[in-house]
Every structure is written in C-alpha cells, then in structure tokens.
Amino acid sequence: MSNQDLLKRSQQAVWHPCTQMKSHEQFPLIPIARGDGVWLYDAAGKRYLDAVSSWWVNLFGHNNSRIKEAIKQQLDTLEHVMLAGFTHQPVVELSEKLSQLTGLGHAFYASDGASAVEVALKMSFHYWHNKNRPRKSFFACLHGSYHGETLGALSVTDVAIFKDTYAPLLMQSAQMPSPDWRLAEAGESAQAFALRCAEALEQYVSEHQHELAAFIIEPLVQCATGMSMYHPVYLRRAREICNKYQVHLIVDEIAVGFGRTGTMFAGEQAEIKADFICLSKGITGGYLPLSVVLTKDEIYQAFYDDKVAKGFLHSHSYTGNPLACSAALATLAIFESDDILQKNMQKSDLIQTKMQVLNDFPIQHLRHQGMIFAFDIMTKNQQFSKRFYQAALKQGVLLRPIGNTVYFMPPYTITEGEIDFMLQATVKALQETT
C-alpha cells in the first residue's frame, strides 16, 4: 500500500484524537511503520525522536524486548477473562506490587486515565453516601487542572478548549488557585507562593466541608496546562487540610507517576499518603491500555456489606486484562533491576545542563522536574504551537507544544547522543519559528 493511499484511507476512516481533522488537508498525517528505542520510523524510512513518549506513556523505548516477551508469554496461557467472579495471577501480582509501592490497596482497574478518575470520583461520592453523609457530593480541583475528558473527569478539568463546549453536560466543581510558581509575585519564592495558595484552599474547604467530597490534584506538575510546576509543600498542606476537614484527597499520578518527577510517585516528595491514587500512562511502559485506582482500607470497608447496592457496581469489559497486567509487571521489574530512578537523576541533570543553550532564544521559565523539562516562548504568534510542531518534525523530532510551552518528556532510555540530537533539532526549529 502506498503512503498516499494509507493517508487517504486514514483521513476517510479514522477520526483522530484531539485534532481538527480539516487541518490535515494542509498538514498530512504521518504514517508510522515501526518503532525502536526512542525512534519512530515512517513508511518512507524517515525517523523521528519521540521526545514526548507518545503522549507520555512510553518509558523504556519502543520495541522493548523485556516487555514484549512478558506479553508473548502471557498470550500463550490467558489473553483475557472477565474479572467479575474470576481472578488470575497477573492481576493479583500487580495489585500486590502496586500496594507495596503506594501504601494503598484494593486495586480497581480500568483502561485509561480518565476512566480511573471517574472511578475515584464515584468511589469518593459513594463512600460518603454509604457513611450516611449524602450532602458530601461536590468536588474541588486546581485552576488549570486536567484530569481527562469523560464527563466526570472533565468536570474537574479546567482547560477551556476541552471543557467549554460540554459545560451544560458537566457537574459543577470549584477551582482553587494553582500553586504554579510562574504565578508568584516578584521576589516571592515558590514555597511561599505555594503556602499562600494553600491558605486559599483551606479557607474554601473550611467553608464547604459539609458538601465537599474530595479535592483532586495532579502532584508537582500540572502537565496539560503547560507543565505548571510547584513546590511539594502545597501537597503536604493539602493533605493536612483534607484530614482536618474530612475531605478525601485524590492524587492523580496518571501523567507524573512511574518516575516522571524523579521519584516513583510524585506524592513521595511531599511524604503524603492519598485517600485515592490514580495511575495509568506509563504503567505498562506504553504497550497496552491500563489504569488503576488504589485506596485505603477504611474506604474499601465502607463498601463491604451484605447489601449489593452498597458495593461499588462499576465495571469495564477489559478490567484487569492479563496481557496489560503482564506488561505492567515487566515494566515494574525493569525499574527494580536497572536502578532506573538513580539513572534518571543523572540523565535529568545532563538534560537540564544541555538545555542552557536555549537561553539564546526569547524564552522564560526554563524548568524541570525529574524527567519533565519545559520552557515558555515569548511570542504573540497564535500559530506558534502548530508552526513549531511542523518545524520540529522536519528536523526529525516529535515535539508537541502546549500553547507557547515547549516541553520534553522522553523515554528513560534516551542516550546522551540522542539528547544532543533532540536539543539540536529544537534549536533549529526555534530558529525557524521565533
């Protein structure tokens, strides 16, 4: 099949995500034929460095032999069985390992991040209902938050382009001031600003504690709003506030978990324990869809009853899929055997040092958190994001800016030579677009 034929058929048959399809009349789709390591290869053989880990999911490179082998072995025994009334070894082992890592248990599985958020929101609401406190049915989140695009998750998302059209369908939520340190006053430290934002959170929670079921937060980095980073003291205060006023704390580690912020989970840097933790994206190394919500024994016990209606009657057809669980187990095994977090610390320092070359451009807020790196372009060009994306592809690197924010979130397997290529390509793309 020719490339042109494939592109035409895709345009006619596939509705691509997060895309104005008409734009592909001017900017054709790229037909990817294979992946290897940090590289994606199109049908013509041109390669692109996957600097965004294919929407932040790929941890250990494409075509990873260890994850592939785990999936192949599982495929020989059990591809899927419904998890209602049945269980299997991969889901049990994965649940036990995640419990050891998070300090939470009773893993409830879904297929993607937004679905995990839906599960956590429903569990929180249902918990308070089971505890005879039905007024606690309201949720709070941060300004600029992103938790997914299903209706419940979108209700606690605060990104206008995703949310505004569907506003009539959504439940109301309250948005708290974001501790994003870029918003601090001149001379105000990131820590001081985070504490000031936490004061506003406490004021709201104290006034609405009887109606508020949960506060949901992306720890340390609000990714989809432009890689907004903040001091971990905010998380510590949020935990204290939620404890004080009997409000659940839902920690959305979907994008930042599994080593992205420097620790296995971002919440570790504030030494907090969530009431619910949502995981997805990197959990399978980018191989198969999987998400999970883990929670405390106290919350689980509120559903444990002779009455069916008190149970959590939520399900997905592919809940706890054995193939996906096997991929996740292989991913966790790589963390354990290859000292990934320590190696990432060294790699993070290297990338941050090499990024100083970007200071020659009109940028501000050059920043990083673990293996997430970002900077903001000072431009009034409304087309910057689209133009830069195209310029970077021409240079052989996949970068997908969020507004004026350019970020790197590469696979952990990236080498120093590949880091140099990524930055050189970025420089050339900036020269063309700024």
N, C-alpha and C positions, 0 to 999 in steps of 0.2 A: 504494500500500500504506500503510495506517495505521501509526502508530508502535507501537500496541499489538500489531498483527498481526506486525510485524517483531520486536518484543521476544519475543513468544511463540514465534515460529519459531526465533529465535536460541537461546532457552533450551532448546528441544527438539532442535535440530540441531547446535549448536556447543558444544564443550567448551572453555571459555575458560581461558587460561593463568594459573597462579599464583593460582588462585581456588577458594574453596569455593563450588561452584555453588549450594548451598542458600541462601547469603546473598543471592542475587538475588531470592529471594521477598520480602525486606524492602527491599532496595536495588536497584531495577531497573537494568538495563543502560542506557547512554546511546547512542542511535543517531546516529552521526556521519554527516552527509551530505556535508560538504566541508571543506577546509582552505584557509587563505590566510594567508601570513605566519606570525605566532606564534599565530594563532587557529584553533580548531576550531569548526565550526558543527553543531549537532544538527539533527535533522529538523524541529524546530519553529522553527528560526532563532536559538535562543539560542547565544551564543558563549562559548567557554572559552579563556583564555590558556594555551597549552601550556607551562607552566613547567618541565616535566620532559623536554621534547623527545621526547615519545612513547617513553619508555624509553631516553632518552639518545642517540637516533640522528639526530635532525633538527638539522642545523647551520645551514642558511640559509633556514629557513622552509618552510612547506607551499606547494605550487603555485609552486615556484621556476622561473622561465621558462628560465633557462640550463640547468639540469639536465634539465628536461622536453625541451627542444629537442635536447639531445645524445642522449637516449633515442629520440626520434622519428626522428632522422637514422639512428641505428644500426638501427632497426626496418625501415627501407627496404632495408637491404642484407643483414644477417645477424642473426637472432634468437638462434640457438644452434647450436653444433656441439660434439661431444664433444672434449675436449682430449687424449685418448689417441690419438696418431698424427696429430693435426692441431694447427694453431695459427691465430691470427688477429691482426689489427693491434691491436685494443683491449687484449688481454691482454698483448701484447708491450710496448706503450707504457706501460701501467700498471705492469708489473713493473719497467721501467727507471726510471720516476719514483719508485717506492717504494724502489728500491735507492739512488737518489741521496739520498733523504731520510733513510734509516735507516743507510746504510753497509753494509747486508746485501743479499744477492742470492738468486737461485734461489727465486723466489716460488712457494709451493704454495698453491692456492686451495681454499676450502671455502665453505660457505653461511652460517655463523653463528659466533658467538664460541666456543661450547662445542666445535664441530667443529674450530675452529682449535687450541684447547687439546689436544684429542685428538691432532691431527696432531703438535704439538710434543712431547707426551709420548712418542708412539710413535717419532718420529724420534730422540729422545734415547736411548731404550731400545735401538732398533735400531742406532744408531751404536756404542754400546758393545759390542753383540753382534758387529757387523762388525769391531770392533777387538780381538776375542777377549778381551773383559772382561765376560762374561755376568753376573757377580755384581753389576754395577752396574745394578740394576733397581728401585731404591727412590727415592721422591720426597719432598721436603720442601716445606712451604708455611708461611704465617704463620697464627697464631691469627686467627680471624675472616675468613679468606680466602674469596673467592668466585671461581670460575673456570668455572662453568657446571654444567649438570645432566644431561649424558650421563654414563655410568658412570665413564669415566676422569676427566673434569673434576670430577665430584662427589667423586671420591676425594681430590682436592687442594683441596676446598672444606671450610670449617669453619663452616658456618651450620647449626645443629642442625635447624631446621624443614625444611630441604631435604634433609638428609643422613640423619637418624637412621632413618627408615623403611627406607631402602635399604642400611643398613650391612652386612647379610650378603652383598650383591652386590658390595661395593667392595673394591678393593685397599687395603692399609694404607698410610698415609703419616705423616710426622712433622710436627707443628705447632710452629713456632718462635715465641717471644714477639713480639707485634706492637709495632712502634715508635710506634704511635698516641700522640701526645703527651698526650692526655687521661689516659693511664695513668701519667704521670710522677709522681714523688714531689713533695711540696710544695717549691717552691724549685728544682727540677731543671729545667733548660732542655730544650727539645725536642731540641736537638743532643746534649746529654749523655745523655738518655734513649735516643736512637737508637743512640748508641755503646755504651751498656750492653746494649741488645738485640742489637747486632751481636756483642758478646763471647759471648753465649749461643749465637748462630748458629755462631760459629767453633768453640766447644767441641764442639757436636754434629757439625758437618761433619768436624772433625779425627778424631773417634772413629769415624765411619761412612763415611769417604771411599771405602772399597773396595766398599761396597754402594750408595752414593748416586749415582744417575744425574744428577739435576738438582734445583735449587731454583727454584721458580716463584713469582713475586711480582707484585703489582699496584703499579706505581711511584707513589709520593707519596700516593695516595688509595686506600684500600680502600672501594670505593663501597657494595656491598651490605650491609656490616656496619654501616652508619650513617655513611658519609662520614668514615671514620677517616683523618686526615691525619698525615704525619710528615716529618721533616727529610730532605733529599736525601743527607745524609752516610751514612745507612743503606744506600742503594743503592750508593754508592761502596765502602763496606766489604764489602757482599755480593759485588760484582764481584771485589774483591781476594781474598776468602776462596775464592770458587769457582775463581778462577785458581790459587790456591796449592794447593788440594787436588784439582784436576782434576775438578770438578763443573760441569755445564752450568748456566748462568743463563738461565732462560726468563722473559722480561719480557712480562707480559700487559697490553698497551696497549689492550685492546678498548674499555673504557669511557672511559679517560683520554686516548687518542690524539686526533690531529687538533685540537689547540689547546685542549682542555678545561682543562689545567692551566696554561696561559699560554704554553707553548712547543708546537711542532708535536707533539712526543712528550715525555712526562714524563721519560723517561730522560735527555734532553738537559740537564736541570737538575742532574744529577749527573755529567755528562760521561762516561757509561758506554756501552759497546757490548755488547749482549746476544749470547748464542750463538743464541738464537731470539727473535723478536719476533712476537707475535700481534696482529693488527689486525682490527677489524670495526666494528660500530655506525655511527659517523659516516663511514665510508669512502665511502659512496655518497650522503652527505647525507641519509640516511633514506629513500631511494627504493626500493632493491631489496636483497635479501639478498646479502651477500658477506662473506667473511672470507679472510684470507691469513696464512701463516706465512713469514717470511723468515729465512734462516740464513747462516752463514759458509761460505766456500768449502771450508774444511777438513772441515766436516761433510758437505757435499754430495759431496765426493770420496770419502768412505768408502762411499758407495752406488754409485759409478760403477765398474761391474765387468762382466765377461763373464757372470757368474752371475746369472740372473734373480732368484734368492732373495735376493741382496744388495741389490736395488733396493727402493725404497720403494713397495710394492704396496698403496697406499691410494687410494681414488677416491670421488668424488661425481658423480652424474649431471650436475649443473649446474656442475661445476668450471670456473671462469674464464668464466662466461657473458658473452657480448659486450655485452648490454644493461647488465648490472650494471657491467662494466668501463668502459663509456662514461659511466655516471653517476658513477663514481669519478673518471674523468679530468676531467669537468666540475667536480666538487667541488674537486679539487686546483687547477684553473685559477682558481676563484674565490679561493682562498687567495692565489695568486700575483698576480692582477690587482687585488685590492681591499684589499691590505695588512691582512688580517684580524687577524693576531696583534697588530699595533700597535693597531688599533681596539679589540680585545678588552681590552687592558691598560687603556685609558681607561674602557671600559664596566665592567670589573671594579672599578676604583676607585670609580666612581659608585655601583654597586650596594652595595658594601661601606659606603660613607658613608651611603646612604639606609637601610641595614639597622639603623642605630643606633636607629631608632625602636622596634625590637623589644625593646630593653633595659628597657622599661617592663613587660615580662611576666616570669613566672618561668622564665627561660631561663639556660642556661650554655653556654660554649664556642662563642660566636659566631665563626665561622671561614670562611675561603675559601681556595681555591687556584685561581687563574686564573678560569675561568668556572664554578666549582663553589662553592656557598655553602650553609652549613648552620648549624643551632643545635639544641640539645637542650632539650626541655621537661622541667622538673622536676615530674613528676606520678606518682602511683601508680595512675592510672586505666588499667586494662588495655585499655580500649576507646578510648584517646586517638587512635590512628592512624586507626581507622575513622571516629570522630566528626569528626576534623579534616578528613579527606578529603571527607566529605559536606558539611561546613560551607564548605569552600573551593569546591567545585563550585557550591554555592548562590550564592557570591559571584562566580562566573564565572571561576575559575582552577583548572587541573588541577595539584594537588599531591598526592603520594602518599608520606606519611611512611614511614620505616623505623623501626618501633618508636616511640620518643619523639623521633627525629631528623626534623626538617623540613628539607628542602633545596630549593634552586633550581638547576636546570641548564637554563636557557632556550636557545632558538635564538640564535645570534650576531646575528641581525638585529633583536633586540628594541630598541625605541626608548626614549628617556627617559620619554615619556608612558606607554608600556606597562610600564616598570619601576615607575613610580608606581602604576599600576593594580594590578600584581602585589603590591606591598607593602601597599597599602591593603586589598586583599582578604584578604591574610594577617592583617593586624591584626584585621579584623572576624571572621575565622574563629577567631583566638586568643581574642578576647573572648567568643565563644560556647562555647569548649571548655576554657578554663583558669580 
